[in-house]
Amino acid sequence: MSLPRLSRAEGPGVLRPLSAAGNDGFFAALDQLRLAQLRAVSTTTSSSSSSPQQPAFVSTRRLGREEVLRAIEDVAGEVLASIARKQAPSLSFVYRHSWATVRFNKEVGLQMLPELVLREQKFTMQCSMLNLCMTMKVLHMIYNLVQTNQNSTKRDLYYQYPTVFRSQTIVNNIVDNIACLLRVPRDCLHVQSTSKGCVAGNLCYIEEDGTKISCTCSSNGMLVSNNVHGMHNLTTQARFVLVVEKDATFQHLLDDDFCKRFHPCIMVTGKGIPDLNTRLLVRKLWDTFHIPTLALVDADPHGFEIMTIYKYGSLSMSFDAANLTVPTLCWLGVLPSEIERWNIPTTVLLPLSDRDQRKLRGLLGRPFMELHPEWRNEVDSAGYQSLVKASAKLTQPGITTGMTADRLI
């Protein structure tokens, strides 16, 4: 299987083929990309340290158990003080679902601005009364977890009082609101979520409990750890990380011995929109090894959006962007502009739905689009043609071989 040499000539977020070449040429290009990224990171770090004033963004910091307990006590104390003053108790949160609360920073991604849009929960408002009660209940449960040094999943929290919380989504939102309120990563609350993502390839590490994990030993990939922060002693000889949008494509690549053909490498999939643990892992791999991270997603609005989540983060978790984003990530494909050049069979092309069109228009307004004119060109071209799914492309007879002359797969 042959691979191209890659170039960044068309912009910082898209890798382009220079010429058909063997693996040596491909890895040489990746090494050049890595050096360029490291120089850029070094320059950014130097300029940031010398700048006397930085914009005020919400960011998290790791706190010890005693510090987390005191922070929770402070919140509860304010509620009790309001009651003592015979005032309606309330809590105010930054609304995490409004673009008015974020600004784009190319070195970090989408970052939350403090106190721009606040949502208040108070006892005087019937619609907020239940939300405040549920928030205080979850806060009490978290306090007990931290105090006893135990961990729980969001699902376990919900099933302790399912009739009170009504849905898992409500609990998930409350936990993230509390993390945002206290300005801590979610794992500092001792609340975990069950991972859905998978990782495969040249990676070994040790879990917090001492379990040794080798991702090279699994033919179907290993589930991403539920405690990414607790992973330590990570080792690899990988030259790049390939982030794959969908599990079907991920499994197809494994069946095709991708990790052996392009050894050494690491593959990760979030199985669609990535969960927190998958995003934490991709960031941890960059922080630990500083090797190029490439994204393989469908040539549709949803695939493009998922790529930007890995690269620049999501709106709702913008308060923890520094731990969740990889701004150096490169969009490998599938690019909408490549569909015609690849002579994709019409049987695997899907027309844009009305929902796709609305998402396209929304993507064009994202704050990071100004930095990537080549992305805008791709998104614009996607609006005028049918789109191909990466997994469908890989299953068509003869397509895989044809693609490898131009792209990683």
Kinemage of the C-alpha trace (Angstrom):
@kinemage 1
@onewidth
@group {chain A} dominant
@subgroup {mainchain}
@vectorlist {calphas} color= white
{ca met a 1} P 0.000 0.000 0.000
{ca ser a 2} L 1.555 3.299 -1.068
{ca leu a 3} L 1.156 6.665 0.592
{ca pro a 4} L 1.689 10.248 -0.511
{ca arg a 5} L 4.080 12.762 0.817
{ca leu a 6} L 2.080 15.454 2.535
{ca ser a 7} L 2.168 19.216 2.369
{ca arg a 8} L 0.602 22.021 4.391
{ca ala a 9} L 0.695 24.438 1.451
{ca glu a 10} L -3.076 24.877 1.265
{ca gly a 11} L -3.501 25.904 4.867
{ca pro a 12} L -2.768 24.928 8.453
{ca gly a 13} L -5.679 22.539 8.790
{ca val a 14} L -5.513 20.366 5.669
{ca leu a 15} L -2.816 17.918 4.615
{ca arg a 16} L -2.280 17.658 0.882
{ca pro a 17} L -0.535 15.010 -1.241
{ca leu a 18} L 2.659 16.029 -3.018
{ca ser a 19} L 3.354 12.860 -4.930
{ca ala a 20} L 2.827 9.136 -4.749
{ca ala a 21} L 5.561 7.691 -2.575
{ca gly a 22} L 6.276 4.812 -0.248
{ca asn a 23} L 5.932 4.753 3.500
{ca asp a 24} L 9.392 6.290 3.923
{ca gly a 25} L 8.299 9.433 2.114
{ca phe a 26} L 5.105 9.578 4.120
{ca phe a 27} L 6.861 9.258 7.460
{ca ala a 28} L 9.505 11.777 6.397
{ca ala a 29} L 6.717 14.259 5.669
{ca leu a 30} L 5.140 13.515 9.049
{ca asp a 31} L 8.478 14.181 10.740
{ca gln a 32} L 8.694 17.533 8.968
{ca leu a 33} L 5.149 18.318 10.064
{ca arg a 34} L 6.007 17.388 13.639
{ca leu a 35} L 9.020 19.696 13.680
{ca ala a 36} L 6.932 22.545 12.275
{ca gln a 37} L 4.252 21.972 14.927
{ca leu a 38} L 6.801 21.868 17.742
{ca arg a 39} L 8.365 25.116 16.541
{ca ala a 40} L 4.922 26.718 16.405
{ca val a 41} L 4.097 25.513 19.926
{ca ser a 42} L 7.433 26.816 21.220
{ca thr a 43} L 6.850 30.203 19.602
{ca thr a 44} L 3.341 30.403 21.034
{ca thr a 45} L 4.571 29.521 24.526
{ca ser a 46} L 7.289 32.171 24.382
{ca ser a 47} L 4.970 34.911 23.156
{ca ser a 48} L 2.337 34.027 25.757
{ca ser a 49} L 4.840 34.205 28.614
{ca ser a 50} L 6.160 37.585 27.455
{ca ser a 51} L 2.726 39.132 26.967
{ca pro a 52} L 1.813 41.247 30.030
{ca gln a 53} L -1.943 40.991 29.539
{ca gln a 54} L -4.000 38.022 28.424
{ca pro a 55} L -7.744 37.959 27.682
{ca ala a 56} L -9.808 36.716 30.590
{ca phe a 57} L -11.043 33.218 29.787
{ca val a 58} L -12.632 30.637 32.018
{ca ser a 59} L -10.217 27.771 32.615
{ca thr a 60} L -10.050 24.834 34.981
{ca arg a 61} L -7.365 23.961 37.479
{ca arg a 62} L -6.724 20.694 39.240
{ca leu a 63} L -7.636 20.812 42.919
{ca gly a 64} L -6.902 18.359 45.680
{ca arg a 65} L -9.716 16.665 47.555
{ca glu a 66} L -9.656 19.139 50.454
{ca glu a 67} L -9.765 22.087 48.062
{ca val a 68} L -12.727 20.603 46.189
{ca leu a 69} L -14.545 20.013 49.462
{ca arg a 70} L -13.971 23.628 50.520
{ca ala a 71} L -15.202 24.881 47.146
{ca ile a 72} L -18.410 22.852 47.502
{ca glu a 73} L -18.827 24.075 51.080
{ca asp a 74} L -18.508 27.665 49.873
{ca val a 75} L -21.318 27.139 47.356
{ca ala a 76} L -23.535 25.441 49.937
{ca gly a 77} L -22.665 28.162 52.449
{ca glu a 78} L -23.944 30.888 50.134
{ca val a 79} L -27.247 29.045 49.744
{ca leu a 80} L -27.587 28.618 53.522
{ca ala a 81} L -26.672 32.266 54.101
{ca ser a 82} L -29.479 33.346 51.780
{ca ile a 83} L -31.932 31.209 53.714
{ca ala a 84} L -30.681 32.689 57.006
{ca arg a 85} L -31.305 36.172 55.623
{ca lys a 86} L -34.783 35.013 54.619
{ca gln a 87} L -33.890 35.507 50.979
{ca ala a 88} L -34.611 33.104 48.162
{ca pro a 89} L -31.504 30.946 47.638
{ca ser a 90} L -30.084 30.856 44.129
{ca leu a 91} L -27.178 29.640 42.032
{ca ser a 92} L -25.864 31.317 38.885
{ca phe a 93} L -24.163 29.394 36.092
{ca val a 94} L -22.542 30.522 32.884
{ca tyr a 95} L -24.874 29.330 30.140
{ca arg a 96} L -22.749 26.749 28.312
{ca his a 97} L -24.852 26.553 25.160
{ca ser a 98} L -24.596 30.076 23.752
{ca trp a 99} L -22.001 31.263 21.250
{ca ala a 100} L -22.113 34.604 23.062
{ca thr a 101} L -20.164 33.001 25.928
{ca val a 102} L -17.108 31.952 23.892
{ca arg a 103} L -14.281 33.443 21.912
{ca phe a 104} L -11.868 31.654 19.610
{ca asn a 105} L -8.200 31.359 20.525
{ca lys a 106} L -6.180 29.594 17.824
{ca glu a 107} L -3.699 28.224 20.378
{ca val a 108} L -6.407 26.613 22.520
{ca gly a 109} L -9.706 26.593 20.638
{ca leu a 110} L -13.114 27.700 21.844
{ca gln a 111} L -12.731 29.302 25.268
{ca met a 112} L -15.460 30.484 27.595
{ca leu a 113} L -15.691 34.124 28.587
{ca pro a 114} L -16.695 34.651 32.224
{ca glu a 115} L -20.077 35.949 33.315
{ca leu a 116} L -21.378 36.996 29.927
{ca val a 117} L -24.568 34.982 29.892
{ca leu a 118} L -25.703 33.777 33.299
{ca arg a 119} L -28.555 31.394 34.005
{ca glu a 120} L -29.921 31.680 37.518
{ca gln a 121} L -31.666 28.976 39.507
{ca lys a 122} L -33.686 30.314 42.443
{ca phe a 123} L -36.556 29.229 44.668
{ca thr a 124} L -38.778 32.154 43.702
{ca met a 125} L -39.150 30.813 40.166
{ca gln a 126} L -41.165 27.629 39.858
{ca cys a 127} L -39.363 26.553 36.689
{ca ser a 128} L -35.978 26.868 38.446
{ca met a 129} L -37.001 25.502 41.831
{ca leu a 130} L -36.682 21.858 40.819
{ca asn a 131} L -33.422 22.510 38.954
{ca leu a 132} L -31.905 24.119 42.042
{ca cys a 133} L -33.006 21.214 44.224
{ca met a 134} L -31.534 18.677 41.798
{ca thr a 135} L -28.289 20.644 41.560
{ca met a 136} L -27.918 20.758 45.341
{ca lys a 137} L -28.648 17.028 45.518
{ca val a 138} L -25.936 16.219 42.963
{ca leu a 139} L -23.577 18.597 44.762
{ca his a 140} L -24.213 16.675 47.997
{ca met a 141} L -23.558 13.344 46.263
{ca ile a 142} L -20.315 14.680 44.790
{ca tyr a 143} L -19.257 15.959 48.211
{ca asn a 144} L -19.692 12.466 49.657
{ca leu a 145} L -17.677 10.926 46.809
{ca val a 146} L -14.783 13.331 47.264
{ca gln a 147} L -14.888 13.047 51.051
{ca thr a 148} L -14.730 9.236 50.972
{ca asn a 149} L -12.295 9.196 48.016
{ca gln a 150} L -14.634 7.061 45.925
{ca asn a 151} L -15.570 7.318 42.257
{ca ser a 152} L -18.957 7.014 40.620
{ca thr a 153} L -20.323 7.205 37.115
{ca lys a 154} L -22.940 9.691 36.003
{ca arg a 155} L -25.194 6.735 35.335
{ca asp a 156} L -24.851 5.547 38.933
{ca leu a 157} L -25.728 9.028 40.179
{ca tyr a 158} L -28.882 9.039 38.098
{ca tyr a 159} L -30.061 5.603 39.206
{ca gln a 160} L -29.755 6.490 42.870
{ca tyr a 161} L -32.744 8.856 42.419
{ca pro a 162} L -34.272 8.231 38.971
{ca thr a 163} L -37.677 9.628 39.917
{ca val a 164} L -36.077 12.869 41.124
{ca phe a 165} L -33.733 13.446 38.205
{ca arg a 166} L -36.171 12.212 35.522
{ca ser a 167} L -33.477 11.592 32.882
{ca gln a 168} L -29.798 10.806 32.496
{ca thr a 169} L -29.322 13.929 30.381
{ca ile a 170} L -30.369 16.138 33.297
{ca val a 171} L -27.741 14.559 35.562
{ca asn a 172} L -25.070 14.871 32.873
{ca asn a 173} L -25.836 18.561 32.455
{ca ile a 174} L -25.836 19.223 36.208
{ca val a 175} L -22.454 17.528 36.681
{ca asp a 176} L -20.894 19.604 33.900
{ca asn a 177} L -22.506 22.770 35.299
{ca ile a 178} L -20.933 22.037 38.677
{ca ala a 179} L -17.523 21.419 37.095
{ca cys a 180} L -17.872 24.761 35.303
{ca leu a 181} L -19.040 26.505 38.481
{ca leu a 182} L -16.082 25.193 40.511
{ca arg a 183} L -13.662 25.629 37.571
{ca val a 184} L -12.307 22.080 37.821
{ca pro a 185} L -11.969 19.146 35.403
{ca arg a 186} L -14.795 16.690 35.883
{ca asp a 187} L -12.583 13.937 37.284
{ca cys a 188} L -11.795 16.208 40.266
{ca leu a 189} L -15.441 15.689 41.219
{ca his a 190} L -14.813 11.918 41.281
{ca val a 191} L -17.510 11.505 38.641
{ca gln a 192} L -16.673 9.426 35.597
{ca ser a 193} L -18.518 8.412 32.471
{ca thr a 194} L -18.338 5.057 30.731
{ca ser a 195} L -16.135 5.393 27.668
{ca lys a 196} L -17.484 4.541 24.237
{ca gly a 197} L -14.318 5.266 22.233
{ca cys a 198} L -11.634 2.769 21.218
{ca val a 199} L -7.877 2.937 20.741
{ca ala a 200} L -5.555 0.578 18.869
{ca gly a 201} L -1.971 0.417 17.690
{ca asn a 202} L 1.429 1.068 19.195
{ca leu a 203} L 0.504 2.214 22.686
{ca cys a 204} L 1.083 0.806 26.159
{ca tyr a 205} L 0.215 2.361 29.506
{ca ile a 206} L -0.626 1.609 33.119
{ca glu a 207} L -4.035 2.337 34.619
{ca glu a 208} L -4.318 4.120 37.957
{ca asp a 209} L -4.992 0.784 39.689
{ca gly a 210} L -1.767 -0.705 38.273
{ca thr a 211} L -3.308 -2.657 35.389
{ca lys a 212} L -0.948 -2.817 32.413
{ca ile a 213} L -2.615 -2.197 29.051
{ca ser a 214} L -1.179 -2.958 25.614
{ca cys a 215} L -3.279 -1.700 22.720
{ca thr a 216} L -1.219 -3.762 20.268
{ca cys a 217} L -2.726 -6.973 21.629
{ca ser a 218} L -6.325 -6.292 20.580
{ca ser a 219} L -7.623 -7.025 17.093
{ca asn a 220} L -10.734 -4.876 17.646
{ca gly a 221} L -9.224 -2.058 19.699
{ca met a 222} L -9.298 -1.360 23.431
{ca leu a 223} L -11.976 0.718 25.096
{ca val a 224} L -10.667 4.123 26.096
{ca ser a 225} L -9.989 4.259 29.829
{ca asn a 226} L -12.730 5.645 32.068
{ca asn a 227} L -9.968 7.445 33.977
{ca val a 228} L -7.714 9.046 31.370
{ca his a 229} L -6.124 11.329 33.945
{ca gly a 230} L -5.026 8.257 35.912
{ca met a 231} L -3.220 6.727 32.924
{ca his a 232} L 0.557 6.839 33.387
{ca asn a 233} L 3.797 5.415 31.989
{ca leu a 234} L 2.519 5.846 28.439
{ca thr a 235} L 4.969 4.442 25.879
{ca thr a 236} L 4.905 4.322 22.085
{ca gln a 237} L 7.065 4.397 18.988
{ca ala a 238} L 4.154 5.752 16.944
{ca arg a 239} L 4.898 8.392 14.325
{ca phe a 240} L 1.318 9.674 14.122
{ca val a 241} L -2.159 9.396 15.635
{ca leu a 242} L -5.097 8.771 13.296
{ca val a 243} L -8.443 9.898 14.708
{ca val a 244} L -11.285 8.104 12.904
{ca glu a 245} L -14.834 9.402 13.066
{ca lys a 246} L -16.803 6.163 12.956
{ca asp a 247} L -16.383 2.744 14.486
{ca ala a 248} L -17.228 1.001 11.182
{ca thr a 249} L -14.307 2.739 9.457
{ca phe a 250} L -12.072 2.089 12.465
{ca gln a 251} L -12.869 -1.636 12.394
{ca his a 252} L -12.439 -1.772 8.616
{ca leu a 253} L -8.954 -0.288 8.934
{ca leu a 254} L -8.082 -2.782 11.659
{ca asp a 255} L -9.326 -5.668 9.496
{ca asp a 256} L -7.178 -4.296 6.677
{ca asp a 257} L -4.111 -4.385 8.989
{ca phe a 258} L -3.723 -0.623 8.824
{ca cys a 259} L -1.699 -0.475 12.048
{ca lys a 260} L 0.729 -3.053 10.639
{ca arg a 261} L 0.971 -1.523 7.175
{ca phe a 262} L 1.683 1.893 8.603
{ca his a 263} L 3.507 0.781 11.722
{ca pro a 264} L 4.118 2.424 14.070
{ca cys a 265} L 0.927 4.413 14.606
{ca ile a 266} L -1.996 4.848 16.987
{ca met a 267} L -5.664 4.829 15.921
{ca val a 268} L -8.491 6.320 17.983
{ca thr a 269} L -12.223 6.513 17.348
{ca gly a 270} L -14.928 8.279 19.333
{ca lys a 271} L -17.620 6.339 17.430
{ca gly a 272} L -19.260 9.505 16.156
{ca ile a 273} L -19.397 12.604 18.326
{ca pro a 274} L -16.539 11.932 20.764
{ca asp a 275} L -17.209 11.555 24.451
{ca leu a 276} L -15.140 13.368 27.048
{ca asn a 277} L -12.771 10.458 27.672
{ca thr a 278} L -11.896 10.081 23.992
{ca arg a 279} L -11.164 13.788 23.693
{ca leu a 280} L -9.069 13.659 26.868
{ca leu a 281} L -7.091 10.737 25.445
{ca val a 282} L -6.363 12.423 22.113
{ca arg a 283} L -5.150 15.492 24.011
{ca lys a 284} L -3.074 13.343 26.379
{ca leu a 285} L -1.393 11.617 23.431
{ca trp a 286} L -0.419 15.009 22.007
{ca asp a 287} L 0.824 16.317 25.370
{ca thr a 288} L 2.840 13.146 26.005
{ca phe a 289} L 4.352 12.389 22.604
{ca his a 290} L 3.930 15.512 20.428
{ca ile a 291} L 3.372 13.508 17.255
{ca pro a 292} L 1.085 14.629 14.393
{ca thr a 293} L -2.620 13.984 14.877
{ca leu a 294} L -4.640 13.384 11.690
{ca ala a 295} L -8.443 13.249 11.407
{ca leu a 296} L -10.332 10.952 9.017
{ca val a 297} L -14.024 11.863 8.894
{ca asp a 298} L -16.959 11.629 6.500
{ca ala a 299} L -17.192 14.263 3.769
{ca asp a 300} L -20.367 15.722 5.218
{ca pro a 301} L -21.263 18.498 7.680
{ca his a 302} L -21.378 16.100 10.619
{ca gly a 303} L -17.927 14.698 9.856
{ca phe a 304} L -16.500 18.193 9.521
{ca glu a 305} L -18.048 19.264 12.824
{ca ile a 306} L -16.625 16.218 14.603
{ca met a 307} L -13.166 17.050 13.270
{ca thr a 308} L -13.472 20.587 14.672
{ca ile a 309} L -14.547 19.225 18.075
{ca tyr a 310} L -11.292 17.272 18.354
{ca lys a 311} L -9.300 20.259 17.115
{ca tyr a 312} L -10.942 23.274 18.744
{ca gly a 313} L -13.444 21.856 21.218
{ca ser a 314} L -17.179 22.085 21.763
{ca leu a 315} L -19.393 24.910 22.926
{ca ser a 316} L -20.687 23.178 26.055
{ca met a 317} L -17.221 22.159 27.329
{ca ser a 318} L -15.400 25.353 26.353
{ca phe a 319} L -14.607 26.034 30.023
{ca asp a 320} L -12.183 23.057 29.935
{ca ala a 321} L -10.826 23.565 26.412
{ca ala a 322} L -7.164 23.441 27.426
{ca asn a 323} L -7.571 19.783 28.453
{ca leu a 324} L -9.760 18.685 25.548
{ca thr a 325} L -8.474 20.221 22.309
{ca val a 326} L -5.604 19.495 19.917
{ca pro a 327} L -5.233 22.681 17.828
{ca thr a 328} L -2.408 21.077 15.814
{ca leu a 329} L -4.746 18.360 14.492
{ca cys a 330} L -4.853 18.160 10.681
{ca trp a 331} L -7.896 17.328 8.557
{ca leu a 332} L -6.752 14.420 6.441
{ca gly a 333} L -10.076 13.877 4.692
{ca val a 334} L -12.363 12.791 3.270
{ca leu a 335} L -12.563 16.254 1.653
{ca pro a 336} L -15.695 17.191 -0.313
{ca ser a 337} L -13.494 18.553 -3.109
{ca glu a 338} L -11.939 15.125 -3.606
{ca ile a 339} L -15.154 13.331 -4.479
{ca glu a 340} L -15.064 14.165 -8.178
{ca arg a 341} L -11.311 13.617 -8.471
{ca trp a 342} L -11.640 10.171 -6.951
{ca asn a 343} L -14.452 9.170 -9.331
{ca ile a 344} L -16.573 7.972 -6.433
{ca pro a 345} L -19.409 5.710 -7.657
{ca thr a 346} L -22.803 7.391 -7.477
{ca thr a 347} L -24.068 4.412 -5.472
{ca val a 348} L -22.210 5.661 -2.394
{ca leu a 349} L -23.139 9.329 -2.769
{ca leu a 350} L -25.788 10.799 -0.501
{ca pro a 351} L -27.635 14.043 -1.222
{ca leu a 352} L -27.568 16.799 1.344
{ca ser a 353} L -30.710 16.847 3.465
{ca asp a 354} L -32.370 20.020 4.729
{ca arg a 355} L -30.778 19.310 8.103
{ca asp a 356} L -27.364 19.022 6.437
{ca gln a 357} L -27.916 22.357 4.703
{ca arg a 358} L -28.806 24.037 7.997
{ca lys a 359} L -25.731 22.578 9.665
{ca leu a 360} L -23.570 23.772 6.770
{ca arg a 361} L -24.842 27.312 7.204
{ca gly a 362} L -24.175 27.099 10.924
{ca leu a 363} L -20.639 25.816 10.386
{ca leu a 364} L -19.811 28.734 8.112
{ca gly a 365} L -20.517 31.066 11.018
{ca arg a 366} L -18.219 29.335 13.502
{ca pro a 367} L -15.521 31.685 14.867
{ca phe a 368} L -12.615 29.514 13.704
{ca met a 369} L -13.617 29.588 10.026
{ca glu a 370} L -11.857 32.921 9.455
{ca leu a 371} L -8.539 31.248 10.271
{ca his a 372} L -9.121 28.501 7.705
{ca pro a 373} L -10.183 29.814 4.275
{ca glu a 374} L -9.435 26.359 2.842
{ca trp a 375} L -12.045 24.927 5.207
{ca arg a 376} L -14.588 27.463 3.997
{ca asn a 377} L -13.884 26.399 0.417
{ca glu a 378} L -14.469 22.761 1.340
{ca val a 379} L -17.686 23.519 3.226
{ca asp a 380} L -18.890 25.713 0.356
{ca ser a 381} L -18.197 22.963 -2.171
{ca ala a 382} L -20.043 20.475 0.001
{ca gly a 383} L -23.188 22.514 -0.415
{ca tyr a 384} L -23.341 21.866 -4.140
{ca gln a 385} L -22.739 18.155 -4.412
{ca ser a 386} L -23.589 14.818 -2.899
{ca leu a 387} L -21.391 13.538 -0.119
{ca val a 388} L -19.599 10.246 0.416
{ca lys a 389} L -19.342 8.354 3.649
{ca ala a 390} L -15.808 7.239 4.507
{ca ser a 391} L -17.000 3.792 5.568
{ca ala a 392} L -18.908 3.303 2.310
{ca lys a 393} L -15.881 4.388 0.319
{ca leu a 394} L -13.764 1.717 1.951
{ca thr a 395} L -16.173 -1.093 1.148
{ca gln a 396} L -16.436 -0.457 -2.585
{ca pro a 397} L -14.502 -2.882 -4.829
{ca gly a 398} L -11.287 -1.290 -6.059
{ca ile a 399} L -11.860 1.965 -4.214
{ca thr a 400} L -9.379 1.367 -1.405
{ca thr a 401} L -6.468 0.863 -3.765
{ca gly a 402} L -7.360 3.955 -5.733
{ca met a 403} L -7.571 6.085 -2.638
{ca thr a 404} L -4.176 5.130 -1.287
{ca ala a 405} L -2.446 6.951 -4.115
{ca asp a 406} L -3.888 10.236 -2.853
{ca arg a 407} L -4.777 9.814 0.781
{ca leu a 408} L -3.819 7.869 3.857
{ca ile a 409} L -6.336 5.189 3.003
